[in-house]
Amino acid sequence: MSTQKSTREDASRIKGLSEAYKQGGVGGLMKKLKADVDAWKKVQIRVAVIGSSGSGKSSFINAIRGITDPDQKGYASVGDVEETMAVTEYPHPAHENLVLCDLPGVGTTKFPKEKYLQEVKVDTYDFFIIITATRFTENDAWLATEVSKRNKNFYFVRTKIDQDVLTATRYRKKSVNETVEKIKADTQKKIQEDSRTGPIIVSNSVPRQ
């Protein structure tokens, strides 16, 4: 009976943290953590950062933890080719029980879609951040569907926004706000109805933006 009670309590804490993220993003989650330190002493939350190869998963993990120096401890390796060849865990420096899990890109020769979910042990994560860049892809939609089937919460994060803004403002003479709003609307349009969230757009090169 005590084990069942503990499981229910853990599920309740996880739901509360997910709701805090849903309502206020990373800032909301951080406020929740500060208000409920005791919960973090007992419960580890594993957040899967997932998406296609080259979408900026590792860069996002560095940015969200405020790590910019490749020589800094805990830096997630990034590059022009697929760097993540196995699931790698990165505890948040200020909240060690918040573990960001850098998953290999889906749809590569090493991680084909047919075997991907089993290879990364998708059922072991509490929350998902689906990273997409440049455009919404079939793999992004597939990941959202598979996560939804498991009744897990997730967010779409549209990365590399700084590159899109630079192109639009320099060559297309569009304003920053106009470009950002267009990308938001376009991404939202392509997201499935059951995604439970609008897109979050960030620049991986500038932490917390």
BELBEL-V877980 format. One record per backbone hydrogen bond with DSSP energy under -1.0 kcal/mol. NH is the residue of the N-H (numbers start at 1). CO is the residue of the C=O. If there is no record, write none. Layout:
# BELBEL-V877980
NH|CO, NH|CO
This chain:
# BELBEL-V877980
5|1, 6|2, 7|3, 8|4, 9|5, 10|6, 11|7, 12|8, 13|9, 14|10, 15|11, 16|12, 17|13, 18|14, 19|15, 20|16, 21|17, 22|18, 23|19, 24|20, 25|21, 28|24, 29|25, 30|26, 31|27, 32|28, 33|29, 34|30, 35|31, 40|36, 43|39, 45|97, 47|99, 48|127, 49|101, 50|129, 55|52, 60|56, 61|57, 62|58, 63|59, 64|60, 66|63, 67|62, 72|69, 75|72, 88|102, 90|100, 92|98, 98|95, 99|45, 100|90, 101|47, 102|88, 103|49, 106|51, 107|111, 115|112, 116|112, 119|115, 120|116, 122|117, 124|121, 125|122, 126|46, 127|46, 128|153, 129|48, 130|155, 131|50, 132|157, 135|133, 141|137, 142|138, 143|139, 144|140, 145|141, 146|142, 147|143, 148|144, 149|145, 151|148, 152|147, 155|128, 157|130, 158|200, 159|132, 161|202, 164|160, 165|161, 166|162, 167|163, 168|164, 169|165, 170|166, 171|167, 174|168, 179|175, 180|176, 181|177, 182|178, 183|179, 184|180, 185|181, 186|182, 187|183, 188|184, 189|185, 190|186, 195|192, 200|156, 202|158, 206|203, 209|206
